[in-house]
Amino acid sequence: MNSASISMEQIVLLPGNPQISVVLRRSKRSRRMSLRISRIKGLVTLSLPISCPIAQAKCFLIEKESWIRENLVALPKNTPVCAGSQLLYKGEKFNIRMGDGKKVMQVGSVLTVPGPQSVIASRAKVFLKFQARQALSAATDHYAEALGQSYGKLTLRDTISRWGSCSTRGNISYSWRLIMAPPDVLDYVCAHEVAHLVEMNHSANFWSVVEQLFPNYDHQRTWLKVHGEVLHSYQFK
């Protein structure tokens, strides 16, 4: 089979109820077929060698069908943000209710969001991003001062693959969804990124700097690994 004629990425359907879309990705580095399911997007991907026939890939998927369906069912369910639903904020769940005025207000375990149902999600997102910037800026300033370092721009994004990043120019970026995590988890991520101002790697020296800034960080790091995908399950559309 001429590899030049093979599409490097295509979608096949795994029959059943429901049908499952699987992305086939060919790679020169793949020596065998490798199946992966994104726990955030629920995307099923099968990586395979360039020369692997489609028929062989389909047979492999049929063999793994039970495993695929079991893992898809176990994925966190998407939670639409609307009046009557709950929203995670600073590690706690708040009930969302429609309110008056112009600002989102926290009253006990309730977040009152002004406006009709059609704008609840967007206004709740604006509220979270504002709170995230305040908290992330304060924590980053604190840890940078503790190290005697300065940083460049602080940017908020809605990243999936990482909670934060630090460029070689000292610009730091965070996922604004960290404001939904417990405050100590947010603080740990800030300490982690600020540590990169000193060590632009994940060496033993780097983790020593993190420990200096945020002792006993294992609990917070584990929380993100176990619960982080829940933060991405909230839909603001």
C-alpha positions in Angstrom: 0.0 0.0 0.0 1.4 3.4 -1.0 1.7 5.4 2.2 1.6 8.7 0.2 -2.0 7.9 -0.6 -3.1 7.4 3.0 -4.8 10.2 4.9 -3.0 10.9 8.1 -6.2 11.5 9.9 -9.7 10.3 9.3 -12.9 9.4 11.1 -14.5 6.0 11.2 -17.8 5.0 12.9 -18.0 2.1 15.3 -21.4 0.6 14.8 -23.8 0.1 17.7 -26.3 2.1 19.8 -25.1 4.8 19.8 -22.6 4.9 17.0 -19.1 6.1 18.1 -16.9 8.3 16.1 -13.3 7.4 16.3 -10.4 9.5 14.9 -7.7 7.5 13.2 -4.4 9.2 13.3 -1.4 7.8 11.4 2.1 8.5 12.7 5.5 7.6 11.5 6.4 7.2 15.2 3.7 4.7 15.9 4.9 1.1 16.0 1.5 -0.4 17.1 -2.1 0.6 17.5 -2.8 2.7 20.5 -6.3 3.7 21.8 -7.0 6.8 23.9 -10.1 8.5 25.2 -10.0 12.2 26.2 -11.7 12.4 29.6 -12.5 16.0 29.0 -13.9 16.0 25.4 -14.8 12.3 25.2 -12.9 12.1 21.9 -11.8 8.5 21.0 -8.5 8.4 19.1 -6.8 5.4 17.6 -3.1 6.0 16.7 -1.7 3.6 14.2 1.4 3.0 12.0 1.4 4.6 8.5 1.1 1.2 6.8 -1.7 -0.3 9.0 -4.7 -1.2 6.8 -8.1 0.4 7.7 -9.7 -3.0 7.9 -7.2 -4.1 10.6 -7.9 -0.9 12.5 -11.6 -1.5 12.4 -11.2 -5.0 13.6 -9.1 -3.7 16.5 -11.9 -1.2 17.4 -14.5 -4.0 17.4 -12.4 -6.0 19.7 -12.1 -3.0 22.1 -15.8 -1.9 21.8 -16.8 -2.9 25.3 -13.8 -1.1 26.8 -14.6 2.0 24.7 -18.2 2.1 25.7 -17.5 1.5 29.4 -15.0 4.3 29.5 -17.3 6.7 27.7 -20.1 6.0 30.1 -17.8 6.7 33.0 -16.8 10.2 31.7 -18.0 13.2 33.8 -21.3 14.5 32.4 -21.3 18.0 31.0 -23.1 20.4 33.3 -24.8 23.4 31.6 -24.6 26.6 33.6 -28.1 28.0 34.0 -30.6 29.2 36.6 -31.5 26.1 38.7 -28.2 24.4 38.2 -25.1 24.3 40.4 -21.7 25.9 39.8 -18.4 25.0 41.4 -16.7 28.1 42.8 -13.7 28.1 45.1 -14.1 24.4 45.7 -17.8 24.6 46.8 -21.0 24.1 44.9 -23.4 27.1 44.6 -26.9 27.1 43.4 -27.5 29.5 40.5 -30.6 31.8 40.7 -31.7 34.7 38.5 -31.4 38.0 40.3 -31.9 41.7 39.9 -29.3 44.4 39.6 -26.2 44.4 37.4 -23.7 42.2 39.3 -23.4 38.5 40.2 -23.8 38.3 44.0 -22.9 35.5 46.4 -25.4 35.1 49.2 -24.7 32.0 51.4 -24.6 29.0 49.1 -26.4 30.9 46.2 -25.0 32.9 43.3 -27.6 35.3 42.0 -27.0 36.2 38.4 -28.9 39.1 36.8 -30.8 38.8 33.6 -32.9 36.3 31.7 -32.0 32.7 31.3 -30.3 33.3 28.0 -27.5 35.3 29.5 -27.0 33.5 32.8 -24.1 31.3 31.5 -22.2 34.2 29.9 -22.6 36.5 32.9 -21.5 33.7 35.3 -18.5 33.1 33.1 -17.6 36.8 33.3 -17.9 36.7 37.1 -15.6 33.7 37.3 -13.0 35.2 35.0 -13.0 38.4 37.0 -12.6 36.5 40.3 -9.9 34.3 38.7 -7.8 37.2 37.6 -8.0 38.8 41.1 -7.0 35.6 42.9 -4.4 34.5 40.4 -2.7 37.9 40.2 -2.6 38.1 44.0 -1.1 34.6 44.4 1.4 35.1 41.6 2.5 38.4 43.0 3.0 36.8 46.4 5.1 33.9 45.2 7.2 36.1 42.8 8.0 38.4 45.7 9.0 35.5 47.9 11.5 34.5 45.2 12.6 38.0 44.5 11.5 37.5 40.9 9.4 39.6 38.5 7.2 38.3 35.7 5.8 39.7 32.5 2.2 39.4 31.3 -0.4 37.4 33.2 -3.0 35.9 30.8 -6.1 33.9 31.3 -7.2 31.2 28.9 -9.5 28.2 28.8 -6.8 25.6 28.2 -7.5 21.9 28.3 -4.0 20.3 28.4 -2.5 22.4 31.2 -3.5 24.6 34.1 -0.7 27.1 33.7 2.4 27.9 31.8 5.4 30.1 32.0 7.3 31.3 28.9 11.0 31.9 28.6 10.2 35.7 28.7 8.5 35.3 32.1 4.9 35.6 30.8 2.5 33.5 32.8 -0.7 32.0 31.6 -3.5 30.3 33.6 -6.7 28.5 33.0 -9.4 30.8 34.5 -11.3 27.6 35.6 -8.9 27.3 38.5 -11.2 29.7 40.4 -13.6 26.7 40.6 -11.0 24.7 42.5 -10.3 25.0 46.2 -8.2 28.1 46.9 -5.2 26.1 48.0 -5.2 24.3 44.7 -5.1 27.6 42.8 -2.3 28.7 45.0 -0.3 25.6 44.3 -0.6 26.2 40.5 0.6 29.7 41.0 3.6 28.6 43.0 4.4 26.0 40.3 4.4 28.5 37.5 6.4 31.1 39.5 9.0 28.4 40.2 9.6 28.3 36.5 10.9 31.8 36.6 13.9 30.3 38.3 14.0 26.8 36.8 12.5 26.5 33.3 12.2 22.7 33.6 10.8 20.0 35.8 14.1 18.9 37.3 14.7 18.1 41.0 15.9 21.7 41.5 12.5 22.9 40.1 10.5 20.8 42.5 12.8 22.1 45.4 11.7 25.6 44.5 8.1 24.6 44.4 8.5 23.0 47.9 10.1 26.2 49.1 7.1 28.2 48.0 4.4 25.7 48.7 5.4 23.0 51.2 3.7 19.6 51.0 2.0 20.3 47.7 1.2 16.6 46.9 -2.4 16.9 48.1 -3.2 19.9 45.8 -1.3 18.3 42.8 -3.3 15.1 43.3 -6.6 17.0 43.6 -6.1 18.4 40.1 -5.2 15.0 38.7 -8.3 13.4 40.2 -10.9 16.2 40.0 -9.5 18.6 37.4 -11.7 17.2 34.6 -14.8 18.2 36.6 -13.8 21.8 36.1 -14.0 21.4 32.4 -17.4 19.7 32.6 -19.2 23.1 33.1 -20.5 24.4 29.9 -21.0 28.2 29.5 -22.9 28.2 26.2 
